[in-house]
Amino acid sequence: MAPTVCSIALLPNLWKLPVAVVKVAYIREGSLAVSTPDNSLYLLEVDGDGEWRRKAKIGDYDDRQSSAADVISGIAFSRRYGVLVLMTSGNIDIWNMADGRRTITHLTLPEVQRYTAIAAVNTQGREEDSIVVSGLGKDQRADLFRINEEVNKFLEK
């Protein structure tokens, strides 16, 4: 079974969301993690009336905390780790949804100039088989990388 992909272009037509959305990660039915144009991260949930509401502001990645060039390039939900936030620099913030803790790790792949997306691949309905990231090289070639067990050690810190 392939991972579910949700086109952001379809979201405004299907749902009225309480914030402008740049990136979206499906957590479970009625629950999304979204990034906004101001580089913030929110948890949205559907209320009893079927309306999307902001449940929490998970993170704030504005210019005071990071380089203006380092923006959220991808978000994904992992059953194993929580919400994964990939920055263009290669930083991955792991937000534990149970206790609100954030762990930061950094990918250092010499051939990658800018990281562009992250996904948790789940084919059996259990813990994901792997985490994948995409990156753009100095030669403008796009590559997809499967995060192996060595990198998973950093994610589990």
C-alpha positions as CSV (number, residue, x, y, z in Angstrom):
1,M,0.0,0.0,0.0
2,A,1.4,3.4,-1.0
3,P,1.5,6.3,1.5
4,T,-1.4,8.7,1.4
5,V,-0.7,12.0,-0.4
6,C,-2.9,15.0,0.2
7,S,-2.7,17.8,-2.3
8,I,-2.5,21.2,-0.6
9,A,-4.3,22.7,-3.6
10,L,-7.4,20.7,-2.7
11,L,-7.6,21.7,1.0
12,P,-9.2,25.1,0.5
13,N,-12.0,23.5,-1.6
14,L,-12.7,20.7,0.9
15,W,-12.3,22.4,4.3
16,K,-12.2,25.9,5.7
17,L,-9.0,25.9,7.8
18,P,-8.4,28.4,10.6
19,V,-4.9,29.3,9.3
20,A,-3.2,29.7,6.0
21,V,-1.5,26.4,5.2
22,V,1.8,25.8,3.4
23,K,2.6,22.2,4.4
24,V,0.3,19.5,5.9
25,A,0.8,16.2,7.7
26,Y,-2.0,13.8,8.4
27,I,-1.9,12.5,12.0
28,R,-5.2,10.6,12.1
29,E,-8.8,11.2,11.0
30,G,-9.8,14.7,12.2
31,S,-6.3,15.7,13.1
32,L,-3.6,17.5,11.0
33,A,-0.2,19.2,11.7
34,V,0.2,22.2,9.4
35,S,2.8,24.8,8.8
36,T,1.9,28.4,7.9
37,P,3.5,31.1,5.8
38,D,5.0,32.7,8.9
39,N,6.9,29.5,9.6
40,S,4.7,28.4,12.5
41,L,3.5,24.9,13.2
42,Y,-0.1,24.1,14.4
43,L,-2.1,21.1,15.4
44,L,-5.6,21.3,13.9
45,E,-8.6,19.1,14.9
46,V,-12.2,18.8,13.8
47,D,-14.6,19.9,16.5
48,G,-18.1,18.4,17.2
49,D,-19.6,20.7,14.5
50,G,-17.3,19.4,11.8
51,E,-15.2,22.6,11.8
52,W,-11.4,22.7,11.8
53,R,-10.0,24.5,14.9
54,R,-6.5,25.2,16.2
55,K,-5.9,22.9,19.1
56,A,-2.3,24.0,19.8
57,K,0.6,25.9,18.4
58,I,3.3,23.2,18.3
59,G,6.2,25.4,17.3
60,D,7.3,28.8,16.1
61,Y,10.1,28.9,13.6
62,D,10.2,32.6,13.0
63,D,13.4,34.6,12.1
64,R,14.3,35.1,15.8
65,Q,15.0,31.4,16.2
66,S,16.5,30.4,12.9
67,S,18.0,31.9,9.8
68,A,15.6,33.6,7.5
69,A,16.7,31.2,4.8
70,D,16.0,28.2,7.0
71,V,12.3,27.5,6.7
72,I,10.1,24.5,7.2
73,S,10.5,22.4,4.0
74,G,8.4,19.4,5.1
75,I,6.4,17.9,8.0
76,A,5.3,14.3,8.6
77,F,3.7,12.3,11.3
78,S,5.5,9.3,12.6
79,R,3.7,6.8,14.9
80,R,7.2,6.0,16.3
81,Y,8.6,9.5,16.8
82,G,5.7,12.0,16.6
83,V,5.6,15.1,14.4
84,L,8.8,15.4,12.3
85,V,9.7,18.9,11.0
86,L,12.3,19.1,8.4
87,M,14.1,22.5,7.8
88,T,15.9,23.4,4.6
89,S,19.2,23.2,6.5
90,G,18.7,19.6,7.4
91,N,17.6,20.1,11.0
92,I,14.8,17.7,12.0
93,D,12.7,18.6,15.0
94,I,11.0,15.7,16.6
95,W,7.9,16.8,18.6
96,N,6.7,14.2,21.0
97,M,2.9,14.7,21.0
98,A,2.4,12.9,24.3
99,D,4.5,15.3,26.4
100,G,5.3,18.2,24.1
101,R,9.1,17.7,24.2
102,R,11.2,18.6,21.2
103,T,14.4,16.8,20.2
104,I,16.5,18.3,17.4
105,T,18.9,16.3,15.1
106,H,20.7,17.3,12.0
107,L,21.2,15.5,8.7
108,T,24.6,16.0,7.1
109,L,24.7,14.6,3.7
110,P,27.5,16.3,1.8
111,E,25.8,16.0,-1.6
112,V,22.7,17.9,-0.4
113,Q,22.5,21.7,-0.6
114,R,18.9,22.0,0.6
115,Y,16.4,19.5,2.1
116,T,13.0,19.7,0.5
117,A,10.5,17.1,2.0
118,I,10.1,14.4,4.6
119,A,7.7,11.4,4.8
120,A,7.0,8.5,7.1
121,V,6.4,5.5,5.0
122,N,3.9,3.0,6.5
123,T,2.8,0.0,4.5
124,Q,1.3,-2.3,7.1
125,G,-0.7,0.0,9.3
126,R,1.8,-0.3,12.1
127,E,5.0,1.5,12.8
128,E,6.5,2.9,9.7
129,D,8.9,1.0,7.6
130,S,11.1,4.0,7.1
131,I,11.5,7.8,7.1
132,V,12.5,9.3,3.8
133,V,13.7,12.8,2.9
134,S,14.3,14.5,-0.4
135,G,17.1,16.9,-1.1
136,L,18.4,19.2,-3.8
137,G,22.1,18.8,-4.6
138,K,24.5,21.5,-5.7
139,D,24.1,20.2,-9.3
140,Q,20.3,20.9,-8.9
141,R,19.6,17.2,-9.0
142,A,16.9,16.0,-6.6
143,D,17.5,12.8,-4.6
144,L,15.4,10.8,-2.2
145,F,17.1,9.3,0.8
146,R,15.8,6.5,3.1
147,I,16.9,7.2,6.6
148,N,18.7,4.1,7.8
149,E,19.2,2.7,11.3
150,E,22.2,4.9,11.9
151,V,20.2,8.1,11.5
152,N,17.3,6.5,13.4
153,K,19.6,6.4,16.4
154,F,19.7,10.2,16.3
155,L,15.9,10.4,16.0
156,E,15.6,8.3,19.1
157,K,17.8,10.5,21.3
